[in-house]
Amino acid sequence: MSNWLIYSIGFLAQILFSGRLIVQWILSEKNKRVVTPSLFWKLSLLASFLLFVYGYLRDDFAIMLGQALTYFIYIRNLQLQGEWRKAPKLLRWFLVVFPVIIVVYGYNNGEYDLEKLFKNEAIPLWLMLLGIISQVLFTLRFVYQWMYSEKTKTSQLPVGFWRMSVLGASLILTYAIFREDPVLFVGHIAGLIIYIRNIFIWKKQVDASA
């Protein structure tokens, strides 16, 4: 597959990721509090789908790992908001089995090519480790959000989510610079601004209710 098509898939995913943040940010500014619209999770799921494919096509395990860890959290949040069942059953089944399809496709003669994933000649070991650590830290924000939402039985984006987003995005930006990956760089530099803004909105929200 040509590089321009691979990068197009990656940029489209990042546009959708940025779009979810812009929607969430605009609605939060309008409501003077941090809100979590269902469109945020719908765009997240679609973008995750595309970015997982992008990571596979680039033989970038760090990107694939990050998406695999959050994919089902997006689905769970749609369930908590009552939006998941509104989607056609065929689409729901496809989205659930998609990661499995990718794994099966990744098998070579019945054996998954782990060496190809972990020993990409274009990525030094130290950079690969930085990418994996960055993605794990960035992903933990959604694990935290998921646990918080399960506890409250509502889909929310607490302030801890935004603080972890700032830390994770900063590390991924470092990885993107060394990796020379324009898709990751553009996507996370834009998101970093909105993450910081949501923290300020939360502070104003707390001050107003005090």
N, C-alpha and C positions, 0 to 999 in steps of 0.2 A: 504494500500500500504506500502511496506517495506521501512524503512528509507534509505537504500542504494540507492534505485531507486529514492526516492525523492531528496536526495543529488546529485545524478547523473544529474538530470534535472537542479538543481540549478548551479552546477559546469559547465555544458555545456553552460548555459546561460552566466555565467561570462566569460567563455573562449571566447565566441562570442563577448561579450562587450569589452574584452581586445583586441581581434583580430581587432575590428574596430579602436581602438585607435592606435594600432601598425601600421596598414595600413596608417592611417592618419598621424601619426608621421613620418614614413619613407618617405612618399611622400612630407611632409613638409620640411624635412631635405634635400631631393633631390632638391626641387624647391627653397629652401632658403626663403620660406614664408609659412604662414599658409594656407593650402588648404583644401577643403571639397569634397572628392571623393564620388561618388554615392554609392560605396560599404560601406562606413561608415553608411549610412542610411539603407541600405539593411540588414546589420548585426545587426544594432540597432533594427530594427523591429522584426527580428527573435529572437534575444536574449530577447527582451521585452515580446514576446509571451511566451517563456519558463519560464522566471522569474515570470511572473504573475501566471502561473500554479504552480510554486514552492511555491510562497507566499500563494496561496490558500490551497495547500496540507499541509502547515505548520501552517495554521490558523494564519498567520501573516499579519494583516491588513496594517501595515506600508509599507511592500514590495508591496502589491497589489495596494495601493494608489499611490505609486511612479510610478509604471508602467502604471496604468490607465491614469495618467496625461500626460504622454509623448508619449504614443502609437500613437495617431493620429497626433502628431507633426512630428513624423518620416515619416508618410505617406504623410503629407503636403510637407515636404522637397523633397521627391521623386517626387511629382507632380511638384514642382518648377524646378526640374532638368530635367523634361520630361521623367523620368524613370518609373513612376507609370503605365502609359498606355501601356508600353511594356510588363508588366506581364499579364499572362492569365486572362481573365475576371472572371473565376470561383475562381481563387486564390485571386483576389482582393476582391470579394464579401465575401469570407470566412474570410479574414483578417479584413474587416470592421465590420462584424457581430460577430466576435469572442468574444469581451468583453461582448456583449449582451448575448451570449450563456452561458458564465461563470456566469453571474448574474442570469439568469434563472435557471441554474443548482444549484445555491446556495440557491434557495428557498426551504423551508421545509414546505410542506403542504400549499403552496401558500403564505408563509410569510418568508421573508429573516431573517436568523438567525444572527441579529446584535449582540446579546448578546455573541454569540460564537466568533465573531470577536473582540469585544472590551474587553471581559473578559476572555482572555486566561490565565489560571492559571500559565502557564510557564513564563508569562511576567508581571511583576509588572506594576502598572499604570504609575509610573514615567518613567519607561523604555519605555513603549508604547508611551508616549507623546514625549520622546526624539526621538524615531524612526520616529514618524509622522512628527515632526518638521524638523528633518534631511532630510527626504525624500522630504518634501515640498520645503525646501531651495535648495536641490539638483535639484529638478524638475524645479524650477524657472529659472535655467540657460537655459533650453530649451524653456521656455516661452519667455525669453529675446531674445534668438537666433531666435525664430519664428517671433517675432515682428520686429526684425532687418532685417530679410530676406524678410518679407512682404513689408517693407519700401523700400528696395533696389531691390525687385523683383528677387533676386538671393539667392541661398542657401549658406550661409556663416557661419563661426564659428568665431565671433569677440572676441577680447581679454577679454571683459567682461564675456563671456561664460566660459573662462578658469579660471578666477579669482573666479567666483561663484562655479566652479567645485572644486577648491582647498578647499574652505570653506565647501561646502556640503560633500565632501568626508571625510574630517577630522571629521566631526560630525558623519557621518555614521560609520566610523571606531570605534569611541567611543561606539556607539550603538552595533556594532558587537562584541566588546570585552565583554561587559556586558551580551549580549544575548548569548554569546558563539556560534556564528554562523560563521563557517569557510568559508562558501560560500561568505558572504558579506565581510569578512575580506580580503580574498585572492583577490577578485575582485577589491576592492577599494584601497588596498595598492599598487597594480600594477598601477592602473590608476592615482593615486596621482602624481607619478613620471612624467608621460607623460603630465599631466595638467601643472605642473610647467615648464617642458621643452618647451611647446608651448608658454608660456608667454615669455620666453627668446628668442624664435625664432621671435615672434612678435616684441620684442624690437629691435632686430637686423634688422628686416625688416623696421621698422620706421627710425632707424638711417641711413640705407642705402639709403632711399628715401629722407632724409632731406638735 
